[in-house]
Amino acid sequence: MTDYQLLALPYQLNRTPELFNVKDYGAVGDGVADDTAAVQAAVTATLAGPRQGGTVYAPLGTYNISSTVTFPDPDGGFQDSISLLGDGALLTRFRWTGATTGFVPMFDWLGQNGCYTGRFLMFNATGAGRAETVGMWLRGDGHTGGTTGGSTIFTQILAQGFSRGILVGDTLDAISELVFLQCAFDDADYGMFLTNYNTLNVTFVLLGISHSTYGIYANTAGSIQTYGGGAALNTTDFHFGSGGAFLMSGFRSEQSGRFLQLVTGAGTVEGCVISALTSVDKIAAQVEAGTRIISGCTIEWKISARDGNAVSITGSWIGNGGEAGTDLLWPMAGMDLEGTTLVASGNRGVPGINFDGMFPNRSSVFDSSNVEHGWFQHPTTGLITFP
């Protein structure tokens, strides 16, 4: 036994597990009965007496939820810590059967801190539309404003069929220091929607987003990190809109309309693979205002930067997916390239690079047709030349 294990032994021997099985409070989990009251009763029991929280456990089954289950924060502080655990995302299923109009969360998670929650599926089974339904709403305590909750790990949660799979923060207060491990969002208006200036330090590990209008929509000035995972068939995979900072590393996107839309802010995209876009404008990544570094990536379709915003591209491969008439970098002002390969296959009549300037150092170009095409276009004269 190690020194660490010896030090932890007294704690382990004297620790009383605070586990609240929803079936002990009347839940059935057969996909037929309404289990809302039973699940709420188990949650409420975690704060009975001197307790400051506990773990609500939902074993294998399908639990119908017809109205909001609230994870309360009665004292308005950081003391409360209520976790929710299942047996796995394909085994424990929470099925929304409630309202299809108005703003309605299935789980309203208020001011909780230091929790470990996951291993379940949340899905909307109303079949009548989703309006503003939310799988899980993570927010502060609603008492004092600011950042009042967080420091929590969410693992193996799958949200499907909601307007917002998970909503983080609100206009009053926020929640921060969140880690999402192997979570996935499918068939949503927003897989995850993050809001409020004080929503900070959110990390995704092996994230999955698919069939959604927006995979991750961040309207916050906080920092967001994504390590690994994949996206497919979204209108936009990632949207960053309020001046925050982001890092995206080792992510793969296929057959989405757009990989990244940066309205304002700064970020780094490294070691990512973006291919087979489906949008009409063929923009893989767009900078409307802000700064972006792209390093070691493989990208099909164009990189766009409005109004000369700073974009640095190094050690990357950028191609047009073999579709003629697609420029790769537009407009070029404000972009810096080094050690980057640009591939424009059959690029007739449209420049691979659209700007007026010198050819970037230590970069190479390739065009398979070499007919009626160019790499540079002067923005005023329209003259296209090949270096």
N, C-alpha and C positions, 0 to 999 in steps of 0.2 A: 504494500500500500504506500502510495506516495505521500509526501509531506502535505500536499494540498488536500488529498483525500482525508488525512488524519484531522486536519483543521476543520474540514467541512462535516465530519462525522457527528459531532454534537448537534449541529443544526439539523441534520437529516434525521437523527433519532428522536428529536423533540418536535419535529415538524408534523402538524396535523393537516393532511391533504384537504383542501377546501374544494371538493368536487360536487357539483350539483347536476345530477342526471335529470334531464327534462322528463323522462318517463316516470320518475318518482313524483312528479307534480301533475301527472295526468296526460302527458303527451302520448299519442298512439303511433304516429309515424307510418301510417299505412297509405298515405296519399289520398285518403277519403275524408277522415275526420279533420275538423278545424283545430289545430294545435296552438293557436295564437295565445290563448289564456295560459296554457300550461308552460309554454316557453317563457312568457313574461313572469309567471310565478317563480320559475327557477332563477331568472335574472334578479328579481326583487329579493329573493332569499339570500343572495350573496351579501347583501348589506344589512341583514338582520342582526340585532344585538351589537356586540363590539366589533364585528367583522368590518374590514375595509375592502371587501371584494372576494373574488374566488373565480373558479372556472366552471362555466356552464357547459355541460357535456351532452351532445346529441348523438346517440349511437346510430348505427346503420338504419336508414329509413327515409321516407319522404314526408316532410312536415309541412302541412298547408298553413300559410300565414295570411290572414285576411285583413289585418290592420297593423299599424306600426308597433313594433316591439322596441321599448326604450331601455337603454342602458343608462341609468340615471346618475347624476352627480349632485346629490342633495345638499352637500355642504359647500359646493362651489370652489373646491380646492383640488390639489393633486393627489389626495389620499386614496381615492377610489380606483380600483383596478379590477375590472370584470373582463375575463376572457371568454371566448366562445370557441369550442373545439368540436369537431366531428371525427368520423372514422376515415375520411378521405373524400375528395371532390366528386368521386363517382359513387360513393356509398351513402354519405349524409347529404340530403338534398332539402333545401328550403324553397318551397314553391309559393310564389306570390299569387293569391287568388282574390286580392282586394280591389280597390278603386282603380279605374283606368283614366280618370280625369283629375286634373290638379296636381299639385306637388305632394307626393306621398312616398316617404321612404319605408322600406320594409324593416330595416334596423336603424334606429337613431342612437348613435354612440356619442354620449355627452361627457366631455372632460375626462375621459379615462386616461390612465397613465401607466406605463410599464406593464403592458399586457402581451400575451402571446395568443393570437387568434387565427384560426384557419381550419383547413382540411374539410371543406364543405363546398357545395354548389348552391348558388342563389339563382333562381330563374323565374321569369315572368310567364305564367301559364294562362293569363286571362283570355288570350285570343281575340281581344277586342281593342287592341292598340295599347300604347304605353304612356301617352301624354308626357308627364314629367315624373314618372315612377323612378325610384332610386333603390338599388339593391341595399347599399349601406351608406349612411351619412356619418362621416367622421368629423367632429367639430369640437370646439371648446365648450366650456361649461355654461356659456350664455349669461354669465353673471357680470363679469367685470371687463370684458373685452381683452384685447391682446392675444397672446398665445397661451392657451390654458388647456393643455393636454398633449399627449404624444408619447414618445420614447417607446414605441410599440412595434412588434414584429407581426406581420400578416403573412401567412404561408399557405400555399396551395389552395387559394380561393379562386373559383371560377364563377364569373357573373355573366349571365346570358339573357338577352331579350329586354333589358331595361333602357329607359331613356339615358340614365347615367348609372353605369354599373356600380361605381363608388364615387361619391361626392366628398371632397376634402375641403373643410373650411366653410365659412359663410361671411356675410357682410359685417357681422359684429366681432367675431373672434376667429381664431385659427388653431391649427394643430400641427405639430412639427416633430422632427426626428422619427420618421416612419420608414420602415423597411418592408418591401413586398417581395417575398421569395416565391418564385415559380407560380405567380398568379396570372390569370388569363381573363380577357374580356372579349365577348363575342356578341354580334348582332345588337349594337347599341348606337344611340345618337352620339354619346360620349362614353367610351370605355371607362375612363376615369377623368373627372373634371376637378381641377385644383384651383382654388380661389382664395383671395385675401392676401394682402402684402406680407403678413406674418406667417404664412404657410411656408416653412423652410425645411431644407435638408430631407428630401424624399428620395429614396433609393429603390430602384427596381433591379432584381437579379433574375435572369431567365424569364423575361416578360413575354407574354403572348397576347397579341391583339389582332382581331380579324372581323371582317364583315361589318364594319362600323363607319359612321360618318367621320368621327375623330377617334383615333385610338387613345391617345393621351392629349388632353387639352389643358395646358397650364396657363392660368391667368394670375400669376403670382410672381413676386420679385425674388422668391427664394431660389435655392440651388436644387437642381434635380439631376440625378445620375442614373444611367441605364447601363447595365452590364450583361450582355448576351441576350438571347431571345430572338423572336421573329414576329413579323407582321405580314398579313396577306389580305388583299381584297378590301382595304379601307379606302375611303375617299382621301383622307389625310391621316398618316400614321401619327405624327407628332406636331403639335402647334404650341409655340411659346409666345406669349403675348404681353408681358408686363415688365420687361426689363430684367428678368432673372438670368441666372447663369446655368448652363447645362453641360453635361458630358454624356456622350453616347459612344459606347465601346463594344465592338464585337457583335453588332446587331445585324440582322438580315431582313430585308423587305422585298416582297415579290408581289407583283400584280396589284399594287395600290395606285391610287390616283396621284398621290404626292407623298414623298417620304417625310419631308420636313418643311414647315412654314415658320419662319422666324420673323415675327412682327417687330419686336424690339428685344434687345438683350445681347448676350454674348455666350458663345459655346464652342465646344470641340466635338467633332465627329471623327472617330478613329477606328480603323479596322472593320468598317462596315461594308456590307454588300447590298446594293440597291439595284434592282433589275425589273424588267418587264412592266413598266408603268402603263397605266390605262387612261390617264387624263389626256385631253385634247392638246393642251399646251406642252406636254412632255417635260414639265419642270420637276426634277427630282428634289431639289432643295432651293428654297427661295429666301432671300434676305431682304426684308422691307426696310428695316432700320436696325443696325446692330453690327456685330462682329462675329465672324465664324472662321474656325480653323478646320480644314478637312485634311486628314493625314492617313495614308496607307489604306485608302478605300478603293473599291471597285464600284463605279457608278455608271448606269446607263441613263441617257437623257441629260438635259441641260442643267447647269447651275446658273441661277439668276440672282443678281444683286441690284436692287433699285437705288438710284440716286448716289451711286458711287460708294456704297457702304463697303467696309473692309472685309474681304474674303481672302484667306490664304490657303492655297492647295499645294500640298507637298506629297511626293511619293505615291501618287494615286494613278488610277487608270480611269479615263472618262470616255465613254463611247455613246453612239446614238442608237444602239440596238439594231443596226442594220437598216434603219429607215431613212430613205433619202429625204433631203430637204430639212434636216434638223440641226440647228446650231447647238453647240455644246456649252459655250459660256456667253452669257448675254445679260446686260451690257458688260463689257470687260472692265470699265473704269472702276478702280478701287480693288481689283483682284490682283493677287500675286501668285505666280506659279513657279514651282521649282521641282525638278525631277519627276515630272508628270507626263504620262502618255495620253495623247488625245487621238481617238480613233473615230473618223467620220467615213462611214462606208456609203459610197454612192451619193455623196453630199451635193448634188447638183443645184446650183443656183442659190444656195444658202451657205454663209460662211460658218466654218467650225468655230472660229473665234470672232466675236463682233465687237471690235474696238479700234482705236487709233493709237498705236504705240509700238514698242519694240517687242520682238519675239522673246519669250521668257527663256532664261538660262537653263541649261541642263534638262530641257524637255524635248520630247519628240512628237512627230505627227505621222499619221498613216491614213491614206485614203485608197480604197481598193479600186476605184474607177478612174480617178485622175482626169475626169472629163467635166467641163462646165461647172467647176466648183472653185472654192477658194477657202483660205483660212482666215484672212483678214478683210474686214470691210470698214472703210473710212465712214464715220457717222454722218459727215456732211456731204461728201461727194458721192458716196455709195460705191466707190471704186473697190473692187475685190481683187486681192493679189495673193499669190502663193509664195512663201518665202523660199 
